[in-house]
Amino acid sequence: MTFFFVLVLFCNTKYYKNYMREIINLSLPKPLAQSVNSIVREGKYASKSEFFRELLRMWLEGKILKDLAESREELAAGNGKILKSLKNLR
């Protein structure tokens, strides 16, 4: 059996203030849905939507950090170019 959740992607932080919210329907297998319900019931998150917003933020942050680490490795290997100005970007 699959459970359906409606996620409201909305955040009050300065970064997200200018964005409209969008509702996303998410389908989860029952064990995952039960895990999310349990986490919310324990009070670790105010709602299921907040849980998924935080999960998405953590994923995005991890992706940015991974990309940054790869860029640093390229620079260390001599495969990059350090720009002194954005004019040098072209």
C-alpha positions, 0 to 999 in steps of 0.5 A, a space after each residue: 500500500 502506498 500513502 500520498 502526502 501533499 508537500 507545500 514548499 514554502 519557507 519564511 527565510 530571506 532566500 525563499 521570501 520572493 518565491 510562490 509556494 507550489 504543492 507537490 504530491 509525493 507517493 511513499 511506500 508504507 514503511 517510509 510513510 510510517 517513518 515520517 509519521 513517527 518522526 513528526 509525532 515525536 515532535 522533531 518536525 512541526 509537519 510532514 511538509 517541514 520534514 521534506 523541506 528540511 530534507 530537500 535543503 540538506 540534499 541541496 547543501 550536500 550537492 553544493 558542498 560536493 561540487 565545491 570539493 570537486 572544484 577544489 580537487 580540480 584546482 589542486 590538480 592544476 586543472 583549473 584557473 583562478 580568476 582575479 576578475 569576472 572579466 577573465 571568465 570569458 
